[in-house]
Amino acid sequence: MPGNLLNVVLVLIIVGVLLWLINRFIPMAYLIKTILNVVVVIAVIIWLLKAFGLFHRF
């Protein structure tokens, strides 16, 4: 369990806003934008699993 749940929520909000800003204001090809979104979502899921102690592999 993370020390402070507020930190987890803040990180999720910041990552979400940054991803939205990148998708909204930086012109990219659709394929690149999709790959970026998928990579960020997978990274956040792995980070959350590690933060809550559900993923111990790495």
VMD Tcl script that builds the backbone (N, CA, C; Angstrom):
set m [mol new atoms 174]
animate dup $m
set s [atomselect $m all]
$s set {name element resname resid chain x y z} {
  {N N MET 1 A 0.847 -1.189 0.000}
  {CA C MET 1 A 0.000 0.000 0.000}
  {C C MET 1 A 0.881 1.237 0.000}
  {N N PRO 2 A 0.595 2.187 -0.865}
  {CA C PRO 2 A 1.420 3.390 -0.883}
  {C C PRO 2 A 1.258 4.194 0.399}
  {N N GLY 3 A 2.291 4.950 0.723}
  {CA C GLY 3 A 2.255 5.741 1.948}
  {C C GLY 3 A 1.138 6.766 1.957}
  {N N ASN 4 A 0.858 7.331 0.807}
  {CA C ASN 4 A -0.147 8.379 0.769}
  {C C ASN 4 A -0.981 8.231 -0.501}
  {N N LEU 5 A -2.246 7.935 -0.319}
  {CA C LEU 5 A -3.143 7.738 -1.461}
  {C C LEU 5 A -3.315 9.029 -2.260}
  {N N LEU 6 A -3.163 10.150 -1.591}
  {CA C LEU 6 A -3.272 11.436 -2.272}
  {C C LEU 6 A -2.177 11.582 -3.336}
  {N N ASN 7 A -0.968 11.091 -3.052}
  {CA C ASN 7 A 0.109 11.148 -4.036}
  {C C ASN 7 A -0.240 10.348 -5.286}
  {N N VAL 8 A -0.841 9.184 -5.112}
  {CA C VAL 8 A -1.234 8.351 -6.251}
  {C C VAL 8 A -2.265 9.082 -7.102}
  {N N VAL 9 A -3.242 9.677 -6.460}
  {CA C VAL 9 A -4.286 10.404 -7.184}
  {C C VAL 9 A -3.687 11.599 -7.923}
  {N N LEU 10 A -2.790 12.323 -7.272}
  {CA C LEU 10 A -2.161 13.475 -7.915}
  {C C LEU 10 A -1.330 13.062 -9.135}
  {N N VAL 11 A -0.582 11.985 -9.013}
  {CA C VAL 11 A 0.206 11.510 -10.146}
  {C C VAL 11 A -0.706 11.109 -11.301}
  {N N LEU 12 A -1.802 10.421 -11.004}
  {CA C LEU 12 A -2.740 10.030 -12.055}
  {C C LEU 12 A -3.348 11.249 -12.744}
  {N N ILE 13 A -3.679 12.274 -11.976}
  {CA C ILE 13 A -4.241 13.492 -12.561}
  {C C ILE 13 A -3.202 14.192 -13.434}
  {N N ILE 14 A -1.972 14.305 -12.939}
  {CA C ILE 14 A -0.917 14.980 -13.695}
  {C C ILE 14 A -0.617 14.233 -14.994}
  {N N VAL 15 A -0.497 12.916 -14.925}
  {CA C VAL 15 A -0.221 12.124 -16.129}
  {C C VAL 15 A -1.384 12.249 -17.114}
  {N N GLY 16 A -2.588 12.214 -16.614}
  {CA C GLY 16 A -3.756 12.352 -17.482}
  {C C GLY 16 A -3.813 13.699 -18.178}
  {N N VAL 17 A -3.544 14.765 -17.439}
  {CA C VAL 17 A -3.566 16.106 -18.027}
  {C C VAL 17 A -2.443 16.264 -19.049}
  {N N LEU 18 A -1.246 15.773 -18.721}
  {CA C LEU 18 A -0.136 15.859 -19.669}
  {C C LEU 18 A -0.433 15.082 -20.952}
  {N N LEU 19 A -1.003 13.891 -20.808}
  {CA C LEU 19 A -1.344 13.104 -21.994}
  {C C LEU 19 A -2.421 13.798 -22.815}
  {N N TRP 20 A -3.386 14.397 -22.155}
  {CA C TRP 20 A -4.431 15.135 -22.861}
  {C C TRP 20 A -3.843 16.334 -23.613}
  {N N LEU 21 A -2.938 17.069 -22.938}
  {CA C LEU 21 A -2.317 18.222 -23.583}
  {C C LEU 21 A -1.511 17.804 -24.815}
  {N N ILE 22 A -0.764 16.712 -24.683}
  {CA C ILE 22 A 0.012 16.220 -25.821}
  {C C ILE 22 A -0.915 15.818 -26.964}
  {N N ASN 23 A -1.975 15.085 -26.642}
  {CA C ASN 23 A -2.911 14.647 -27.684}
  {C C ASN 23 A -3.650 15.816 -28.326}
  {N N ARG 24 A -3.927 16.835 -27.557}
  {CA C ARG 24 A -4.735 17.952 -28.034}
  {C C ARG 24 A -3.931 18.960 -28.849}
  {N N PHE 25 A -2.714 19.274 -28.393}
  {CA C PHE 25 A -2.014 20.421 -28.964}
  {C C PHE 25 A -0.770 20.087 -29.784}
  {N N ILE 26 A -0.284 18.874 -29.738}
  {CA C ILE 26 A 0.882 18.510 -30.536}
  {C C ILE 26 A 0.410 17.684 -31.725}
  {N N PRO 27 A 0.602 18.187 -32.918}
  {CA C PRO 27 A 0.151 17.438 -34.096}
  {C C PRO 27 A 1.037 16.211 -34.333}
  {N N MET 28 A 0.385 15.062 -34.389}
  {CA C MET 28 A 1.073 13.794 -34.633}
  {C C MET 28 A 0.202 12.927 -35.515}
  {N N ALA 29 A 0.839 11.975 -36.152}
  {CA C ALA 29 A 0.083 10.987 -36.915}
  {C C ALA 29 A -0.747 10.144 -35.942}
  {N N TYR 30 A -1.874 9.665 -36.426}
  {CA C TYR 30 A -2.788 8.892 -35.570}
  {C C TYR 30 A -2.100 7.665 -34.973}
  {N N LEU 31 A -1.285 6.981 -35.757}
  {CA C LEU 31 A -0.616 5.777 -35.275}
  {C C LEU 31 A 0.360 6.098 -34.145}
  {N N ILE 32 A 1.110 7.161 -34.291}
  {CA C ILE 32 A 2.050 7.554 -33.237}
  {C C ILE 32 A 1.308 7.948 -31.970}
  {N N LYS 33 A 0.219 8.662 -32.123}
  {CA C LYS 33 A -0.582 9.083 -30.974}
  {C C LYS 33 A -1.157 7.865 -30.249}
  {N N THR 34 A -1.613 6.888 -31.002}
  {CA C THR 34 A -2.165 5.673 -30.406}
  {C C THR 34 A -1.091 4.895 -29.661}
  {N N ILE 35 A 0.086 4.767 -30.268}
  {CA C ILE 35 A 1.179 4.055 -29.605}
  {C C ILE 35 A 1.576 4.781 -28.320}
  {N N LEU 36 A 1.671 6.095 -28.350}
  {CA C LEU 36 A 2.001 6.873 -27.163}
  {C C LEU 36 A 0.979 6.646 -26.055}
  {N N ASN 37 A -0.297 6.685 -26.404}
  {CA C ASN 37 A -1.348 6.467 -25.411}
  {C C ASN 37 A -1.260 5.075 -24.795}
  {N N VAL 38 A -1.044 4.075 -25.609}
  {CA C VAL 38 A -0.963 2.700 -25.110}
  {C C VAL 38 A 0.241 2.536 -24.192}
  {N N VAL 39 A 1.380 3.083 -24.570}
  {CA C VAL 39 A 2.584 2.974 -23.737}
  {C C VAL 39 A 2.377 3.669 -22.396}
  {N N VAL 40 A 1.789 4.843 -22.399}
  {CA C VAL 40 A 1.556 5.567 -21.149}
  {C C VAL 40 A 0.570 4.814 -20.261}
  {N N VAL 41 A -0.492 4.292 -20.828}
  {CA C VAL 41 A -1.479 3.547 -20.038}
  {C C VAL 41 A -0.851 2.289 -19.441}
  {N N ILE 42 A -0.063 1.554 -20.200}
  {CA C ILE 42 A 0.585 0.351 -19.681}
  {C C ILE 42 A 1.568 0.716 -18.574}
  {N N ALA 43 A 2.340 1.792 -18.765}
  {CA C ALA 43 A 3.290 2.226 -17.740}
  {C C ALA 43 A 2.576 2.619 -16.450}
  {N N VAL 44 A 1.458 3.314 -16.565}
  {CA C VAL 44 A 0.706 3.726 -15.375}
  {C C VAL 44 A 0.103 2.508 -14.674}
  {N N ILE 45 A -0.398 1.544 -15.428}
  {CA C ILE 45 A -0.953 0.335 -14.820}
  {C C ILE 45 A 0.128 -0.431 -14.066}
  {N N ILE 46 A 1.304 -0.574 -14.675}
  {CA C ILE 46 A 2.402 -1.279 -13.999}
  {C C ILE 46 A 2.822 -0.506 -12.752}
  {N N TRP 47 A 2.900 0.817 -12.845}
  {CA C TRP 47 A 3.266 1.632 -11.690}
  {C C TRP 47 A 2.244 1.474 -10.555}
  {N N LEU 48 A 0.962 1.461 -10.908}
  {CA C LEU 48 A -0.078 1.277 -9.886}
  {C C LEU 48 A 0.016 -0.101 -9.233}
  {N N LEU 49 A 0.237 -1.131 -10.040}
  {CA C LEU 49 A 0.369 -2.475 -9.476}
  {C C LEU 49 A 1.560 -2.551 -8.530}
  {N N LYS 50 A 2.668 -1.925 -8.891}
  {CA C LYS 50 A 3.833 -1.894 -8.007}
  {C C LYS 50 A 3.538 -1.077 -6.752}
  {N N ALA 51 A 2.853 0.037 -6.891}
  {CA C ALA 51 A 2.554 0.904 -5.753}
  {C C ALA 51 A 1.671 0.202 -4.728}
  {N N PHE 52 A 0.784 -0.648 -5.197}
  {CA C PHE 52 A -0.104 -1.356 -4.281}
  {C C PHE 52 A 0.430 -2.736 -3.915}
  {N N GLY 53 A 1.635 -3.058 -4.363}
  {CA C GLY 53 A 2.273 -4.306 -3.972}
  {C C GLY 53 A 1.736 -5.537 -4.666}
  {N N LEU 54 A 1.157 -5.391 -5.835}
  {CA C LEU 54 A 0.577 -6.521 -6.559}
  {C C LEU 54 A 1.478 -7.035 -7.670}
  {N N PHE 55 A 2.589 -6.341 -7.910}
  {CA C PHE 55 A 3.484 -6.711 -9.001}
  {C C PHE 55 A 4.913 -6.650 -8.473}
  {N N HIS 56 A 5.528 -7.810 -8.298}
  {CA C HIS 56 A 6.841 -7.863 -7.662}
  {C C HIS 56 A 7.933 -8.302 -8.622}
  {N N ARG 57 A 7.669 -8.433 -9.880}
  {CA C ARG 57 A 8.632 -9.001 -10.811}
  {C C ARG 57 A 9.864 -8.130 -10.976}
  {N N PHE 58 A 9.699 -6.832 -11.148}
  {CA C PHE 58 A 10.832 -5.941 -11.396}
  {C C PHE 58 A 11.079 -5.060 -10.199}
}
mol reanalyze $m
mol bondsrecalc $m
mol representation Tube
mol addrep $m
